[in-house]
Amino acid sequence: MRKGKPKAIVIVGPTASGKTSLAIQLAREFNGEIVSADSRQLYRGTDICTDIPSGKWRAFKRRRAYLVGGVPHYLLNSESPARPITVSEYRRRAVWRLREIASRGKLPFLVGGTGLYIRAVVDNFLIPAVEPQPKIRAKLECSSTVKLYSTLRRLDPEYAARISPGNRRYIIRALEVIKITGKPFSAQQKIQTPQFDWFQIGVDRPRQLLYSRIDQRVEQMVERGLLKETERLARRYGWSAQIMSSLGYKQLHDFFIGKISLADALNLIKRDTRHYARRQLTWLRRDNRVKWVDSATKVRLLITQFLKQT
């Protein structure tokens, strides 16, 4: 191991790229366990919309894991939608769990498509631990995303350049922290020394195949009960809850209030998911440390070579 750091694998890719099933195969083969890096699959009760893989909880001696295909997963299907966690809290929990996995002689895998979560862990970001501010958020929510992004560009052009102009949640979080601390959000995201010897893999798919997989997934979500899940969560947490801004729930809002047809809502989900996949790829491809591969055989070879390095 380089400099005595534990080795760890990162598997990234856009939604519907197949990274979850690939990661499970690899974890079995390389004696690994998985920490999820998906900002929506964190939350319980969102199984259909966020495509949480089917599994079961199991208690071990000093830990509890969500088993999928026999592989322990952490930070997956574990949090209450009523208590959204910050990126700072996610990073703290993920790093602790990855180190705990390595301490048992297992190979840690960090798997997901939320670019900010991946970067926060891999680059060991020191992120301001500012608690959510409901009053500030409520005021910001009254403004359009365009106006909020314009404000962010004025107050913190560096961070604004890092994120999509349409990523309302990240924009509001940054403005919230700026309001509380009086400092640019980007200036408070300090990169520290990495805690692991990382090897990063990106799951590559031809664009049209990816879009086809997205469309098929949306149809399957409806068959599995997406409407009932959406209705249940909206009734329990309200449409203004953070979880209801997720792709799938958000587009169904106008259907439930009678403004659009179900067919139109599903077309919106497909369209917006394709747009989201493109944004994910743009973010993830900025990091030239990620090796993009298109076959499981190549991935296995690369991981084997990485693990042999000293």
C-alpha angles and dihedrals in degrees: 000000000000111000089345094291119144115250119244136179127223121200116189137169143134123287114288093017093120097248093136096057091042092051092051091052092049094045089055093049097044099038093251143151127211134235111193120231098190116120093207103037087062090081129083121236095029095097098129102038096044093036096236106188115247112262146130136244119248130184118221128184098285103359145047122222139183106235118213115178088344092303118119114238127192133196087023123119088346111111134073115246086222090069111045112194125225125240088251092057092044091053092050093050095042095050091047092051094046090053091047091052091050091048089063092054094257126130111248118224122195107199132180151080103252099111096196092053091050094049093045091058101035095046092036094233118203098220125188108260095218113158117232111275108213095191094050092045092049090054093047091048089064091068128077120255090244092056093045092051090049089054091049091050089054096046100035114010092170095060092039089058091054097057138053115267087231097053095106095173095055091043093053092046091052093048090047092054092044090052093051099041102030090225133105112269092229091056090058095052099085120180112228131190110295114252095210141046095245131204113187126202128186121204106229122205130173107258097241092048090051091051091048090052090050092052091048091049092054091052090049091049090058092048090051093054109273093155094055092046092050093048092049095050093044090051093049102040105017128242091273093063115114093241091059090064089069119118106271100025093056095053092047093058094085091047092055092051091048099250098118138018124258090248090055091048092052091048088053091051091051093046095046092045090054089051090048091051089054091051091049091053092048091053096043096045091057088077108078090193089076114094109212115214135176103202138052090227092061091047093053091050093049093048092047090052092047093051091052092056118102 
